Amino acid sequence: MIVSAAMSLDGFLDDDAPERLVLSNAADFDRVDAVRAGVDAIAVGAGTVRADDPRLLVRSRERREARAAAGRAPSPLRVVFSPSGDLDPRARLFRTGEDRPVVYTSAAGLRECRLGPEAAEVVATAEREVDLEAALADLAGRGVERLLVEGGGVVHTAFFSADLVDEAHLAVAPFLLGERGGARFVYAAGFPQSPDRPLRLVEARAIGEIALLTYRRD
């Protein structure tokens, strides 16, 4: 499982302005698109759906055509984690693309969810929360071997703290947000990726002014 994020030097995914802060550049967006094209599913949390209104599709026509030529869907399966089930059916994720997204929620969230069967498949994994291991097992049953998680900080924290992250792709912008910082890359939790068991740096390179850092779990 891969976590992918763009962040400021001090670990923020966004600032406090109403408009979404661009933390990366065109070359890095294309790199992320290539990573998307190589996975079986792309996942985000409900907060990212609300804040960014993403479509979670492979953008490059050539990559979409290459996937189709290999007998795969033009874009990976789209996944949302939402314990509350509070998702707007008008979000682009539920109105675009060739497939229905899969939403993993709780039993309580399933009862409150406003998404109809035409918008998404909604799966309850536990009574009050999303059981990540149950969700991953369900995804494996759908043929998902490579999952890309693109945010936000709550979801990153859950996957890292559960020791479910195999690889992390971090695009670091050359500025700090400080008191203007909004959502964070991760929040306080008990992380197994400690000084006693660090991740291994396998790549560090510049993409324009952006620093790309790739870490793997041994």
Secondary structure, DSSP 8 states (H G I E B T S, - for coil): -EEEEEE-TTSBS-BSSSS----S-HHHHHHHHHHHHTSSEEEEEHHHHHHH--------HHHHHHHHHTTS-SS-EEEEE-SS----TTSGGGTSSSS--EEEE-HHHHHH----TTT-EEEE-SSSS--HHHHHHHHHHTT---EEE---HHHHHHHHHTT--SEEEEEE-S---GGGB-SBSS-S---S--TTS--EEEEEEEETTEEEEEEE--
